[in-house]
Amino acid sequence: MPRPKGSKNKPVLTIDGRIAQVTAEIESLQEQIEEKKAGLKRLNDEKAEEDQKRLMAAVLARGKTVDEIIKMIGGLA
């Protein structure tokens, strides 16, 4: 079977070299996953903060105090 052009000049990785290469790739991907998880946590925190602001604005628009709203919610539970 003929070899592809230029293949004789490329070093062939040993099994250990290929294992090391794959292990390094996995570690890199794991780092990327951790970064994405941290970004997702920040976004979720921002969303919770925005939701809380909207809730407080709705409470104030109803003309009731936070304590009155809490008592109302407590009565529903």
Order of alpha helices (4+ residues) and beta strands (2+ residues): alpha-alpha
